[in-house]
Amino acid sequence: MRRPINSRVRPGIVFTPTFPRTSNSVHRLPIGILGPQFRLIAPDLAGFGYTQVPDGTAFSREVWLQQIVDLLDALGLAKVSVVGNSFGGSMALALAIHHPERVELLGEVASRVLGLA
């Protein structure tokens, strides 16, 4: 659905990262085209990119999934579209499976997703 560029509320699109790179290095986004119509979010999850991780932090799908949910809550986004690339595809799909009420649309790019049930 296209929304006017002047819309006060822009729907969010979350781009989940591929491991171990930063989000900005793997998503060559057409910012100029999408930016005016959508709120683009490309977080680095714990252990990705330049994040600092407290000692003793265990990396798991559940930890990363909770980080995504916490981010959506902090940004006040009840529902978003999610695009996952490579490993990020498994996180995008995990969000759709475990929090379907938070996902408007799901896109997967070169993703290999196993063991998400």
CYANA upper distance limits for C-alpha pairs under 8 A (distance plus 0.5 A):
  2 ARG  CA     37 GLN  CA      8.17
  3 ARG  CA      7 SER  CA      7.21
  3 ARG  CA     10 ARG  CA      8.26
  3 ARG  CA     37 GLN  CA      6.89
  4 PRO  CA     37 GLN  CA      7.48
  5 ILE  CA     36 PRO  CA      6.14
  5 ILE  CA     37 GLN  CA      5.82
  7 SER  CA     37 GLN  CA      8.36
 10 ARG  CA     37 GLN  CA      6.54
 10 ARG  CA     38 PHE  CA      5.47
 10 ARG  CA     39 ARG  CA      6.19
 11 PRO  CA     37 GLN  CA      8.13
 11 PRO  CA     38 PHE  CA      5.75
 11 PRO  CA     39 ARG  CA      6.44
 11 PRO  CA     80 VAL  CA      7.12
 11 PRO  CA     81 SER  CA      8.45
 12 GLY  CA     38 PHE  CA      6.15
 12 GLY  CA     39 ARG  CA      4.98
 12 GLY  CA     40 LEU  CA      6.45
 12 GLY  CA     41 ILE  CA      7.68
 12 GLY  CA     77 LEU  CA      7.77
 12 GLY  CA     79 LYS  CA      8.12
 12 GLY  CA     80 VAL  CA      5.47
 12 GLY  CA     81 SER  CA      6.82
 13 ILE  CA     38 PHE  CA      7.19
 13 ILE  CA     39 ARG  CA      6.63
 13 ILE  CA     40 LEU  CA      5.61
 13 ILE  CA     41 ILE  CA      6.59
 13 ILE  CA     80 VAL  CA      6.10
 13 ILE  CA     81 SER  CA      5.22
 13 ILE  CA     82 VAL  CA      6.11
 13 ILE  CA     83 VAL  CA      7.80
 14 VAL  CA     40 LEU  CA      6.74
 14 VAL  CA     41 ILE  CA      5.24
 14 VAL  CA     42 ALA  CA      6.33
 14 VAL  CA     43 PRO  CA      8.37
 14 VAL  CA     80 VAL  CA      7.33
 14 VAL  CA     81 SER  CA      6.78
 14 VAL  CA     82 VAL  CA      5.27
 14 VAL  CA     83 VAL  CA      6.72
 15 PHE  CA     23 SER  CA      8.05
 15 PHE  CA     27 HIS  CA      8.11
 15 PHE  CA     40 LEU  CA      8.21
 15 PHE  CA     41 ILE  CA      6.69
 15 PHE  CA     42 ALA  CA      5.32
 15 PHE  CA     43 PRO  CA      7.79
 15 PHE  CA     82 VAL  CA      6.45
 15 PHE  CA     83 VAL  CA      5.36
 15 PHE  CA     84 GLY  CA      6.33
 15 PHE  CA     85 ASN  CA      8.28
 15 PHE  CA     88 GLY  CA      8.31
 16 THR  CA     23 SER  CA      7.70
 16 THR  CA     42 ALA  CA      6.83
 16 THR  CA     43 PRO  CA      7.32
 16 THR  CA     44 ASP  CA      8.40
 16 THR  CA     82 VAL  CA      7.86
 16 THR  CA     83 VAL  CA      6.85
 16 THR  CA     84 GLY  CA      5.43
 16 THR  CA     85 ASN  CA      7.19
 16 THR  CA     88 GLY  CA      5.11
 16 THR  CA     89 GLY  CA      7.52
 16 THR  CA     91 MET  CA      7.28
 16 THR  CA     92 ALA  CA      6.97
 17 PRO  CA     21 ARG  CA      7.64
 17 PRO  CA     22 THR  CA      7.22
 17 PRO  CA     23 SER  CA      5.49
 17 PRO  CA     26 VAL  CA      7.69
 17 PRO  CA     42 ALA  CA      7.79
 17 PRO  CA     43 PRO  CA      7.72
 17 PRO  CA     44 ASP  CA      7.07
 17 PRO  CA     45 LEU  CA      8.10
 17 PRO  CA     48 PHE  CA      8.30
 17 PRO  CA     84 GLY  CA      7.36
 17 PRO  CA     85 ASN  CA      6.93
 17 PRO  CA     86 SER  CA      8.35
 17 PRO  CA     87 PHE  CA      7.50
 17 PRO  CA     88 GLY  CA      5.20
 18 THR  CA     22 THR  CA      8.19
 18 THR  CA     23 SER  CA      7.83
 18 THR  CA     26 VAL  CA      7.61
 18 THR  CA     84 GLY  CA      8.38
 18 THR  CA     85 ASN  CA      6.33
 18 THR  CA     86 SER  CA      5.91
 18 THR  CA     87 PHE  CA      5.26
 18 THR  CA     88 GLY  CA      5.33
 18 THR  CA     89 GLY  CA      8.44
 19 PHE  CA     48 PHE  CA      6.77
 19 PHE  CA     86 SER  CA      8.46
 19 PHE  CA     87 PHE  CA      6.54
 19 PHE  CA     88 GLY  CA      7.92
 20 PRO  CA     47 GLY  CA      7.85
 20 PRO  CA     48 PHE  CA      5.52
 20 PRO  CA     49 GLY  CA      6.67
 21 ARG  CA     25 SER  CA      7.11
 21 ARG  CA     26 VAL  CA      7.53
 21 ARG  CA     48 PHE  CA      6.39
 21 ARG  CA     49 GLY  CA      5.42
 22 THR  CA     26 VAL  CA      7.39
 22 THR  CA     44 ASP  CA      6.41
 22 THR  CA     48 PHE  CA      6.48
 22 THR  CA     49 GLY  CA      4.44
 22 THR  CA     50 TYR  CA      7.49
 23 SER  CA     27 HIS  CA      6.81
 23 SER  CA     42 ALA  CA      6.05
 23 SER  CA     43 PRO  CA      6.68
 23 SER  CA     44 ASP  CA      6.25
 23 SER  CA     49 GLY  CA      7.79
 24 ASN  CA     28 ARG  CA      7.97
 24 ASN  CA     42 ALA  CA      7.55
 30 PRO  CA     34 LEU  CA      6.65
 30 PRO  CA     35 GLY  CA      8.43
 31 ILE  CA     35 GLY  CA      5.45
 32 GLY  CA     36 PRO  CA      7.61
 33 ILE  CA     37 GLN  CA      8.25
 34 LEU  CA     38 PHE  CA      6.23
 34 LEU  CA     40 LEU  CA      8.27
 35 GLY  CA     39 ARG  CA      6.93
 35 GLY  CA     40 LEU  CA      7.07
 44 ASP  CA     48 PHE  CA      5.97
 44 ASP  CA     49 GLY  CA      6.62
 44 ASP  CA     50 TYR  CA      8.19
 44 ASP  CA     51 THR  CA      7.30
 45 LEU  CA     49 GLY  CA      8.45
 45 LEU  CA     51 THR  CA      7.71
 45 LEU  CA     64 TRP  CA      6.77
 45 LEU  CA     67 GLN  CA      7.53
 45 LEU  CA     68 ILE  CA      8.39
 46 ALA  CA     51 THR  CA      6.31
 46 ALA  CA     52 GLN  CA      7.55
 46 ALA  CA     53 VAL  CA      6.52
 46 ALA  CA     59 PHE  CA      8.21
 46 ALA  CA     64 TRP  CA      7.53
 47 GLY  CA     51 THR  CA      6.41
 47 GLY  CA     52 GLN  CA      7.65
 47 GLY  CA     53 VAL  CA      6.94
 47 GLY  CA     59 PHE  CA      8.18
 53 VAL  CA     57 THR  CA      7.21
 58 ALA  CA     63 VAL  CA      8.18
 59 PHE  CA     63 VAL  CA      6.84
 59 PHE  CA     64 TRP  CA      7.87
 60 SER  CA     64 TRP  CA      6.88
 61 ARG  CA     65 LEU  CA      6.38
 61 ARG  CA     91 MET  CA      7.64
 62 GLU  CA     66 GLN  CA      6.59
 63 VAL  CA     67 GLN  CA      6.83
 64 TRP  CA     68 ILE  CA      6.92
 64 TRP  CA     91 MET  CA      8.11
 65 LEU  CA     69 VAL  CA      6.85
 65 LEU  CA     91 MET  CA      7.08
 65 LEU  CA     94 ALA  CA      7.65
 65 LEU  CA     95 LEU  CA      7.05
 66 GLN  CA     70 ASP  CA      6.44
 67 GLN  CA     71 LEU  CA      6.54
 68 ILE  CA     72 LEU  CA      6.76
 69 VAL  CA     73 ASP  CA      6.70
 70 ASP  CA     74 ALA  CA      6.57
 71 LEU  CA     75 LEU  CA      6.64
 72 LEU  CA     76 GLY  CA      6.56
 72 LEU  CA     77 LEU  CA      5.53
 72 LEU  CA     78 ALA  CA      7.39
 73 ASP  CA     77 LEU  CA      6.52
 73 ASP  CA     78 ALA  CA      7.60
 78 ALA  CA    102 ARG  CA      6.32
 79 LYS  CA    101 GLU  CA      7.35
 79 LYS  CA    102 ARG  CA      4.65
 79 LYS  CA    103 VAL  CA      5.85
 79 LYS  CA    104 GLU  CA      6.50
 80 VAL  CA    102 ARG  CA      6.69
 80 VAL  CA    103 VAL  CA      5.69
 80 VAL  CA    104 GLU  CA      5.85
 80 VAL  CA    105 LEU  CA      7.70
 81 SER  CA    103 VAL  CA      6.17
 81 SER  CA    104 GLU  CA      5.46
 81 SER  CA    105 LEU  CA      4.98
 81 SER  CA    106 LEU  CA      6.36
 81 SER  CA    107 GLY  CA      8.39
 82 VAL  CA     92 ALA  CA      6.45
 82 VAL  CA    103 VAL  CA      7.36
 82 VAL  CA    104 GLU  CA      8.29
 82 VAL  CA    105 LEU  CA      6.79
 82 VAL  CA    106 LEU  CA      5.52
 82 VAL  CA    107 GLY  CA      6.64
 83 VAL  CA     88 GLY  CA      8.47
 83 VAL  CA     89 GLY  CA      7.60
 83 VAL  CA     92 ALA  CA      6.99
 83 VAL  CA    106 LEU  CA      6.47
 83 VAL  CA    107 GLY  CA      4.96
 83 VAL  CA    108 GLU  CA      6.28
 83 VAL  CA    109 VAL  CA      7.99
 84 GLY  CA     88 GLY  CA      4.95
 84 GLY  CA     89 GLY  CA      4.22
 84 GLY  CA     90 SER  CA      7.66
 84 GLY  CA     91 MET  CA      7.51
 84 GLY  CA     92 ALA  CA      5.79
 84 GLY  CA     93 LEU  CA      8.37
 84 GLY  CA    107 GLY  CA      6.75
 84 GLY  CA    108 GLU  CA      5.49
 84 GLY  CA    109 VAL  CA      6.59
 84 GLY  CA    111 SER  CA      7.80
 85 ASN  CA     89 GLY  CA      5.45
 85 ASN  CA    108 GLU  CA      6.63
 85 ASN  CA    109 VAL  CA      5.21
 85 ASN  CA    110 ALA  CA      6.52
 85 ASN  CA    111 SER  CA      6.39
 86 SER  CA     90 SER  CA      8.02
 86 SER  CA    108 GLU  CA      8.46
 86 SER  CA    109 VAL  CA      6.88
 86 SER  CA    110 ALA  CA      5.69
 86 SER  CA    111 SER  CA      4.64
 86 SER  CA    112 ARG  CA      6.86
 87 PHE  CA     91 MET  CA      7.51
 87 PHE  CA    111 SER  CA      6.83
 87 PHE  CA    112 ARG  CA      7.42
 87 PHE  CA    113 VAL  CA      8.16
 88 GLY  CA     92 ALA  CA      6.65
 88 GLY  CA    111 SER  CA      7.97
 89 GLY  CA     93 LEU  CA      6.57
 89 GLY  CA    107 GLY  CA      8.46
 89 GLY  CA    108 GLU  CA      5.95
 89 GLY  CA    109 VAL  CA      7.33
 89 GLY  CA    110 ALA  CA      8.29
 89 GLY  CA    111 SER  CA      5.54
 89 GLY  CA    112 ARG  CA      7.56
 89 GLY  CA    113 VAL  CA      7.33
 90 SER  CA     94 ALA  CA      6.48
 90 SER  CA    111 SER  CA      7.44
 90 SER  CA    112 ARG  CA      7.41
 90 SER  CA    113 VAL  CA      5.44
 90 SER  CA    114 LEU  CA      8.09
 90 SER  CA    116 LEU  CA      8.12
 91 MET  CA     95 LEU  CA      6.69
 92 ALA  CA     96 ALA  CA      6.92
 92 ALA  CA    106 LEU  CA      7.65
 92 ALA  CA    107 GLY  CA      8.45
 92 ALA  CA    108 GLU  CA      8.24
 93 LEU  CA     97 ILE  CA      6.63
 93 LEU  CA    106 LEU  CA      7.99
 93 LEU  CA    113 VAL  CA      8.37
 94 ALA  CA     98 HIS  CA      6.40
 94 ALA  CA     99 HIS  CA      8.38
 94 ALA  CA    116 LEU  CA      6.92
 95 LEU  CA     99 HIS  CA      5.78
 95 LEU  CA    100 PRO  CA      7.36
 95 LEU  CA    102 ARG  CA      8.18
 95 LEU  CA    103 VAL  CA      7.85
 96 ALA  CA    100 PRO  CA      5.09
 96 ALA  CA    101 GLU  CA      8.40
 96 ALA  CA    102 ARG  CA      7.82
 96 ALA  CA    103 VAL  CA      6.26
 96 ALA  CA    106 LEU  CA      7.94
 97 ILE  CA    117 ALA  CA      8.50
 99 HIS  CA    103 VAL  CA      7.70
